[in-house]
Amino acid sequence: MKNYHTHTKRCYHAIDNEEDYILAAIKSGYSELGFSDHTPWHYDSSFHSTMRMEEDKLEGYVNTLLGLREKYKNQISIKIGLECEYFEKYIPWLKKTLKNYPIDYIILGNHFDDTDETGIYFGRPLTQQQLTKYVDNCIKAIHSGLYSYVAHPDLACYKTDDPFYHQEMKRLCLAAKEANMPLEFNLLGYSTNRHYPNTAFFKIAKEVGNKVIIGTDAHESSALLDMQTYQQAKALLEQMGLELTEEIKFLR
Protein backbone atom coordinates (compact mmCIF):
# COMPACT_ATOMS: atom_id res chain seq x y z
CA MET A 1 0.00 0.00 0.00
CA LYS A 2 1.34 3.43 -1.01
CA ASN A 3 0.30 7.05 -0.56
CA TYR A 4 1.89 10.04 -2.28
CA HIS A 5 -0.40 12.86 -1.07
CA THR A 6 0.72 13.95 2.40
CA HIS A 7 0.99 17.43 3.94
CA THR A 8 2.70 18.80 7.04
CA LYS A 9 2.24 21.77 9.32
CA ARG A 10 4.70 23.71 7.16
CA CYS A 11 1.81 24.62 4.82
CA TYR A 12 -0.14 26.39 7.62
CA HIS A 13 -3.37 24.40 7.16
CA ALA A 14 -2.21 20.95 8.26
CA ILE A 15 -1.07 19.63 11.61
CA ASP A 16 1.59 17.18 12.78
CA ASN A 17 5.19 16.87 11.70
CA GLU A 18 6.78 14.53 9.21
CA GLU A 19 7.68 11.82 11.71
CA ASP A 20 4.10 11.63 13.01
CA TYR A 21 2.91 10.77 9.50
CA ILE A 22 5.63 8.19 9.02
CA LEU A 23 4.78 6.41 12.27
CA ALA A 24 1.08 6.37 11.35
CA ALA A 25 1.87 4.97 7.90
CA ILE A 26 4.04 2.23 9.37
CA LYS A 27 1.28 1.32 11.81
CA SER A 28 -1.23 1.01 8.95
CA GLY A 29 1.07 -1.14 6.86
CA TYR A 30 2.11 1.27 4.13
CA SER A 31 5.18 0.19 2.19
CA GLU A 32 5.83 3.65 0.76
CA LEU A 33 4.87 7.15 1.89
CA GLY A 34 5.35 10.22 -0.26
CA PHE A 35 5.25 13.75 1.14
CA SER A 36 3.82 16.39 -1.17
CA ASP A 37 3.47 19.56 0.83
CA HIS A 38 2.27 22.65 -1.04
CA THR A 39 5.20 24.08 -2.93
CA PRO A 40 6.48 27.56 -2.26
CA TRP A 41 6.67 29.91 -5.24
CA HIS A 42 9.17 32.66 -5.88
CA TYR A 43 6.61 35.42 -6.45
CA ASP A 44 7.36 38.55 -8.46
CA SER A 45 5.12 40.49 -6.09
CA SER A 46 5.01 40.88 -2.31
CA PHE A 47 2.11 38.39 -2.15
CA HIS A 48 2.13 36.14 0.92
CA SER A 49 0.29 32.82 0.71
CA THR A 50 -1.24 31.31 3.83
CA MET A 51 -1.72 27.84 2.32
CA ARG A 52 1.79 26.83 1.29
CA MET A 53 5.23 26.63 2.84
CA GLU A 54 7.50 29.65 2.63
CA GLU A 55 10.36 29.53 0.15
CA ASP A 56 12.95 29.58 2.95
CA LYS A 57 11.35 26.50 4.55
CA LEU A 58 11.93 24.23 1.57
CA GLU A 59 15.48 23.28 2.50
CA GLY A 60 14.39 22.29 6.01
CA TYR A 61 11.51 20.24 4.59
CA VAL A 62 13.83 18.31 2.29
CA ASN A 63 16.59 17.82 4.88
CA THR A 64 14.10 16.63 7.50
CA LEU A 65 12.71 14.02 5.12
CA LEU A 66 16.18 12.89 4.06
CA GLY A 67 17.02 12.26 7.72
CA LEU A 68 13.77 10.41 8.37
CA ARG A 69 14.20 8.37 5.20
CA GLU A 70 17.47 7.08 6.59
CA LYS A 71 16.07 6.57 10.11
CA TYR A 72 13.13 4.45 8.94
CA LYS A 73 14.70 2.86 5.84
CA ASN A 74 14.18 -0.65 7.22
CA GLN A 75 10.48 -0.07 7.90
CA ILE A 76 9.14 2.08 5.06
CA SER A 77 10.21 3.79 1.86
CA ILE A 78 10.00 7.61 2.02
CA LYS A 79 9.65 9.77 -1.09
CA ILE A 80 10.07 13.54 -1.17
CA GLY A 81 7.58 15.44 -3.30
CA LEU A 82 5.63 18.65 -3.71
CA GLU A 83 2.08 19.54 -4.69
CA CYS A 84 2.28 22.23 -7.35
CA GLU A 85 -0.06 24.22 -9.53
CA TYR A 86 0.87 24.98 -13.13
CA PHE A 87 1.75 28.66 -12.84
CA GLU A 88 3.23 29.17 -16.28
CA LYS A 89 5.15 32.33 -15.39
CA TYR A 90 6.87 30.55 -12.49
CA ILE A 91 7.60 27.20 -14.14
CA PRO A 92 11.24 28.18 -14.90
CA TRP A 93 11.74 28.74 -11.16
CA LEU A 94 10.11 25.38 -10.41
CA LYS A 95 12.35 23.55 -12.88
CA LYS A 96 15.43 25.14 -11.33
CA THR A 97 14.23 24.17 -7.84
CA LEU A 98 13.66 20.57 -8.89
CA LYS A 99 17.28 20.42 -10.05
CA ASN A 100 18.65 22.05 -6.88
CA TYR A 101 16.88 19.75 -4.42
CA PRO A 102 16.49 15.94 -4.33
CA ILE A 103 12.75 16.06 -5.11
CA ASP A 104 11.45 12.65 -6.20
CA TYR A 105 8.16 13.75 -7.76
CA ILE A 106 5.53 16.47 -7.95
CA ILE A 107 1.77 16.14 -8.20
CA LEU A 108 -0.55 18.61 -9.91
CA GLY A 109 -2.90 20.38 -7.52
CA ASN A 110 -4.61 22.86 -9.85
CA HIS A 111 -6.11 25.22 -7.27
CA PHE A 112 -5.71 28.69 -8.83
CA ASP A 113 -5.76 30.24 -12.28
CA ASP A 114 -2.40 31.64 -13.49
CA THR A 115 -1.15 32.38 -9.94
CA ASP A 116 -2.76 32.68 -6.52
CA GLU A 117 -1.57 36.29 -6.39
CA THR A 118 -4.50 37.30 -8.61
CA GLY A 119 -6.16 34.18 -10.02
CA ILE A 120 -9.52 32.69 -9.10
CA TYR A 121 -9.81 29.59 -6.93
CA PHE A 122 -11.12 26.73 -9.06
CA GLY A 123 -12.92 25.05 -6.15
CA ARG A 124 -15.66 27.71 -6.14
CA PRO A 125 -18.58 27.68 -8.64
CA LEU A 126 -17.18 28.34 -12.11
CA THR A 127 -18.48 29.76 -15.36
CA GLN A 128 -18.07 27.79 -18.59
CA GLN A 129 -15.08 29.93 -19.50
CA GLN A 130 -13.46 29.30 -16.11
CA LEU A 131 -14.05 25.55 -16.34
CA THR A 132 -12.38 25.55 -19.73
CA LYS A 133 -9.44 27.46 -18.26
CA TYR A 134 -9.15 24.87 -15.47
CA VAL A 135 -8.97 22.06 -18.00
CA ASP A 136 -6.58 23.98 -20.24
CA ASN A 137 -4.23 24.51 -17.28
CA CYS A 138 -4.38 20.82 -16.37
CA ILE A 139 -3.57 19.80 -19.94
CA LYS A 140 -0.60 22.19 -20.09
CA ALA A 141 0.70 20.63 -16.89
CA ILE A 142 0.20 17.10 -18.20
CA HIS A 143 2.04 17.95 -21.42
CA SER A 144 4.93 19.53 -19.48
CA GLY A 145 6.13 16.11 -18.36
CA LEU A 146 6.90 17.43 -14.86
CA TYR A 147 4.00 15.94 -12.94
CA SER A 148 3.44 12.40 -11.70
CA TYR A 149 -0.34 12.51 -11.39
CA VAL A 150 -3.33 14.84 -11.20
CA ALA A 151 -4.49 15.40 -7.62
CA HIS A 152 -8.23 15.93 -7.11
CA PRO A 153 -8.84 16.38 -10.87
CA ASP A 154 -12.53 17.02 -10.16
CA LEU A 155 -11.85 19.96 -7.81
CA ALA A 156 -13.27 22.26 -10.50
CA CYS A 157 -16.72 23.22 -9.22
CA TYR A 158 -19.36 23.04 -11.96
CA LYS A 159 -22.72 21.36 -12.53
CA THR A 160 -21.74 17.74 -13.05
CA ASP A 161 -24.93 16.87 -14.97
CA ASP A 162 -24.29 19.57 -17.58
CA PRO A 163 -23.11 18.19 -20.98
CA PHE A 164 -20.49 20.96 -20.97
CA TYR A 165 -18.94 19.45 -17.84
CA HIS A 166 -18.71 16.08 -19.59
CA GLN A 167 -17.17 17.69 -22.67
CA GLU A 168 -14.48 19.58 -20.78
CA MET A 169 -13.60 16.88 -18.27
CA LYS A 170 -13.34 14.35 -21.05
CA ARG A 171 -10.63 16.56 -22.58
CA LEU A 172 -8.73 16.36 -19.29
CA CYS A 173 -9.17 12.60 -19.06
CA LEU A 174 -8.05 12.06 -22.65
CA ALA A 175 -4.87 14.09 -22.08
CA ALA A 176 -4.08 12.10 -18.92
CA LYS A 177 -4.77 8.82 -20.72
CA GLU A 178 -2.43 9.77 -23.57
CA ALA A 179 0.32 10.59 -21.05
CA ASN A 180 -0.39 7.45 -18.99
CA MET A 181 -0.87 9.73 -15.97
CA PRO A 182 -3.10 8.56 -13.10
CA LEU A 183 -6.02 10.60 -11.83
CA GLU A 184 -6.51 10.82 -8.08
CA PHE A 185 -9.51 9.77 -6.05
CA ASN A 186 -9.13 12.17 -3.14
CA LEU A 187 -9.84 10.67 0.28
CA LEU A 188 -9.95 14.03 2.08
CA GLY A 189 -12.81 15.20 -0.11
CA TYR A 190 -14.48 11.80 0.12
CA SER A 191 -14.37 11.63 3.92
CA THR A 192 -15.54 15.24 4.42
CA ASN A 193 -18.31 15.22 1.79
CA ARG A 194 -16.84 17.92 -0.44
CA HIS A 195 -18.02 18.40 -4.02
CA TYR A 196 -15.12 16.18 -5.05
CA PRO A 197 -14.54 13.38 -5.68
CA ASN A 198 -17.75 12.93 -7.68
CA THR A 199 -19.03 9.90 -9.52
CA ALA A 200 -19.85 11.91 -12.67
CA PHE A 201 -16.16 12.63 -13.19
CA PHE A 202 -15.07 9.07 -12.54
CA LYS A 203 -17.69 7.74 -14.96
CA ILE A 204 -15.94 9.86 -17.59
CA ALA A 205 -12.59 8.45 -16.46
CA LYS A 206 -14.02 4.93 -16.82
CA GLU A 207 -15.29 5.77 -20.30
CA VAL A 208 -11.86 7.05 -21.34
CA GLY A 209 -9.96 4.25 -19.59
CA ASN A 210 -7.89 6.26 -17.14
CA LYS A 211 -5.89 4.76 -14.32
CA VAL A 212 -6.94 5.94 -10.86
CA ILE A 213 -4.74 6.38 -7.81
CA ILE A 214 -6.08 6.79 -4.27
CA GLY A 215 -4.59 9.82 -2.53
CA THR A 216 -5.13 10.29 1.18
CA ASP A 217 -4.44 14.06 1.00
CA ALA A 218 -3.49 13.75 4.65
CA HIS A 219 -3.52 17.00 6.61
CA GLU A 220 -3.13 15.19 9.92
CA SER A 221 -1.35 11.95 10.67
CA SER A 222 -4.55 10.22 11.80
CA ALA A 223 -5.75 10.24 8.19
CA LEU A 224 -3.20 7.52 7.48
CA LEU A 225 -4.76 5.39 10.20
CA ASP A 226 -8.25 5.57 8.66
CA MET A 227 -8.27 2.29 6.79
CA GLN A 228 -12.07 2.11 6.80
CA THR A 229 -12.39 5.12 4.49
CA TYR A 230 -9.57 3.81 2.31
CA GLN A 231 -11.24 0.43 1.89
CA GLN A 232 -14.65 2.00 1.20
CA ALA A 233 -13.14 4.16 -1.54
CA LYS A 234 -11.27 1.23 -3.04
CA ALA A 235 -14.44 -0.89 -3.08
CA LEU A 236 -16.38 1.94 -4.76
CA LEU A 237 -13.79 2.34 -7.49
CA GLU A 238 -13.60 -1.39 -8.09
CA GLN A 239 -17.41 -1.52 -8.28
CA MET A 240 -17.30 1.21 -10.94
CA GLY A 241 -14.84 -0.89 -12.92
CA LEU A 242 -11.96 1.57 -12.74
CA GLU A 243 -8.34 0.47 -13.05
CA LEU A 244 -6.47 1.20 -9.82
CA THR A 245 -2.75 1.83 -9.67
CA GLU A 246 -0.13 2.78 -7.10
CA GLU A 247 2.64 3.28 -9.66
CA ILE A 248 3.75 6.81 -10.52
CA LYS A 249 6.58 8.36 -12.52
CA PHE A 250 9.50 9.69 -10.51
CA LEU A 251 11.79 12.53 -11.54
CA ARG A 252 14.89 10.61 -10.49
KOLDREN-572906 format. One line per field, with one value per residue (C-alpha): chain; x, y, z; residue in one letter. Coordinates in steps of 0.02 Angstrom, whole numbers, plus 50000, padded with zeros to 5 digits. Layout:
! KOLDREN-572906
unit	(A ...)
x	(X ...)
y	(Y ...)
z	(Z ...)
code	(A ...)
! end
This chain:
! KOLDREN-572906
unit	(A A A A A A A A A A A A A A A A A A A A A A A A A A A A A A A A A A A A A A A A A A A A A A A A A A A A A A A A A A A A A A A A A A A A A A A A A A A A A A A A A A A A A A A A A A A A A A A A A A A A A A A A A A A A A A A A A A A A A A A A A A A A A A A A A A A A A A A A A A A A A A A A A A A A A A A A A A A A A A A A A A A A A A A A A A A A A A A A A A A A A A A A A A A A A A A A A A A A A A A A A A A A A A A A A A A A A A A A A A A A A A A A A A A A A A A A A A A A A A A A A A A A A A A A A A A A)
x	(50000 50067 50015 50094 49980 50036 50049 50135 50112 50235 50090 49993 49831 49890 49946 50079 50259 50339 50384 50205 50146 50282 50239 50054 50093 50202 50064 49939 50053 50105 50259 50291 50244 50267 50262 50191 50174 50114 50260 50324 50333 50459 50330 50368 50256 50250 50106 50106 50015 49938 49914 50090 50261 50375 50518 50648 50567 50597 50774 50720 50575 50692 50829 50705 50636 50809 50851 50689 50710 50874 50803 50656 50735 50709 50524 50457 50510 50500 50483 50503 50379 50281 50104 50114 49997 50043 50087 50162 50258 50344 50380 50562 50587 50505 50617 50771 50711 50683 50864 50932 50844 50825 50638 50573 50408 50277 50089 49972 49855 49770 49694 49715 49712 49880 49942 49862 49921 49775 49692 49524 49509 49444 49354 49217 49071 49141 49076 49096 49246 49327 49298 49381 49528 49543 49551 49671 49788 49781 49821 49970 50035 50010 50102 50246 50306 50345 50200 50172 49983 49834 49775 49588 49558 49374 49407 49336 49164 49032 48864 48913 48753 48785 48845 48975 49053 49065 49142 49276 49320 49333 49468 49563 49541 49598 49756 49796 49761 49878 50016 49980 49957 49845 49699 49675 49525 49543 49508 49502 49360 49276 49282 49223 49085 49158 49099 49244 49273 49113 49048 49008 49192 49246 49116 49203 49371 49299 49235 49407 49502 49605 49706 49653 49763 49696 49770 49744 49778 49826 49824 49844 49933 49772 49712 49840 49762 49587 49586 49396 49380 49522 49438 49268 49343 49436 49278 49181 49311 49320 49130 49135 49258 49402 49583 49677 49863 49993 50132 50188 50329 50475 50589 50744)
y	(50000 50171 50352 50502 50643 50698 50872 50940 51089 51186 51231 51319 51220 51047 50981 50859 50843 50726 50591 50582 50539 50410 50320 50319 50249 50111 50066 50051 49943 50063 50009 50183 50358 50511 50687 50819 50978 51133 51204 51378 51495 51633 51771 51928 52024 52044 51920 51807 51641 51566 51392 51341 51331 51482 51477 51479 51325 51212 51164 51115 51012 50916 50891 50831 50701 50645 50613 50521 50419 50354 50329 50222 50143 49967 49997 50104 50190 50380 50488 50677 50772 50933 50977 51112 51211 51249 51433 51459 51616 51528 51360 51409 51437 51269 51177 51257 51208 51028 51021 51103 50987 50797 50803 50632 50688 50824 50807 50930 51019 51143 51261 51434 51512 51582 51619 51634 51814 51865 51709 51635 51479 51337 51253 51385 51384 51417 51488 51389 51496 51465 51277 51278 51373 51243 51103 51199 51226 51041 50990 51109 51031 50855 50897 50976 50805 50871 50797 50620 50625 50742 50770 50797 50819 50851 50998 51113 51161 51152 51068 50887 50844 50978 50910 51048 50972 50804 50885 50979 50844 50718 50828 50818 50630 50603 50705 50605 50441 50488 50530 50372 50486 50428 50530 50541 50489 50609 50534 50702 50760 50590 50582 50762 50761 50896 50920 50809 50669 50647 50495 50595 50631 50453 50387 50493 50422 50247 50289 50352 50213 50313 50238 50297 50319 50339 50491 50515 50703 50687 50850 50759 50598 50511 50512 50376 50269 50279 50115 50105 50256 50190 50021 50100 50208 50061 49956 50097 50117 49931 49924 50060 49955 50078 50023 50060 50092 50139 50164 50341 50418 50485 50626 50531)
z	(50000 49949 49972 49886 49946 50120 50197 50352 50466 50358 50241 50381 50358 50413 50581 50639 50585 50461 50586 50650 50475 50451 50614 50567 50395 50468 50591 50448 50343 50207 50110 50038 50094 49987 50057 49942 50041 49948 49854 49887 49738 49706 49678 49577 49696 49885 49893 50046 50036 50192 50116 50064 50142 50132 50008 50147 50227 50078 50125 50301 50229 50115 50244 50375 50256 50203 50386 50418 50260 50329 50505 50447 50292 50361 50395 50253 50093 50101 49945 49941 49835 49814 49765 49632 49524 49344 49358 49186 49230 49375 49293 49255 49442 49480 49356 49434 49608 49555 49498 49656 49779 49783 49745 49690 49612 49603 49590 49505 49624 49507 49636 49559 49386 49326 49503 49674 49681 49569 49499 49545 49654 49547 49692 49693 49568 49394 49232 49071 49025 49194 49183 49013 49087 49226 49100 48988 49136 49181 49003 48995 49156 49090 48929 49026 49082 49257 49353 49415 49431 49440 49619 49644 49456 49492 49610 49475 49539 49402 49373 49347 49252 49121 48951 48951 49108 49021 48866 48961 49087 48948 48871 49036 49047 48868 48896 49054 48964 48822 48948 49051 49201 49345 49409 49596 49698 49843 50014 50104 49995 50006 50196 50221 50089 49978 49799 49748 49716 49616 49524 49366 49340 49373 49252 49120 49177 49159 48985 48933 49021 49143 49284 49457 49609 49786 49873 50059 50050 50232 50330 50496 50533 50590 50409 50374 50510 50433 50340 50340 50225 50116 50095 50060 49923 49848 49846 49762 49625 49596 49586 49453 49354 49363 49347 49509 49516 49645 49517 49474 49374 49475 49423 49476)
code	(M K N Y H T H T K R C Y H A I D N E E D Y I L A A I K S G Y S E L G F S D H T P W H Y D S S F H S T M R M E E D K L E G Y V N T L L G L R E K Y K N Q I S I K I G L E C E Y F E K Y I P W L K K T L K N Y P I D Y I I L G N H F D D T D E T G I Y F G R P L T Q Q Q L T K Y V D N C I K A I H S G L Y S Y V A H P D L A C Y K T D D P F Y H Q E M K R L C L A A K E A N M P L E F N L L G Y S T N R H Y P N T A F F K I A K E V G N K V I I G T D A H E S S A L L D M Q T Y Q Q A K A L L E Q M G L E L T E E I K F L R)
! end
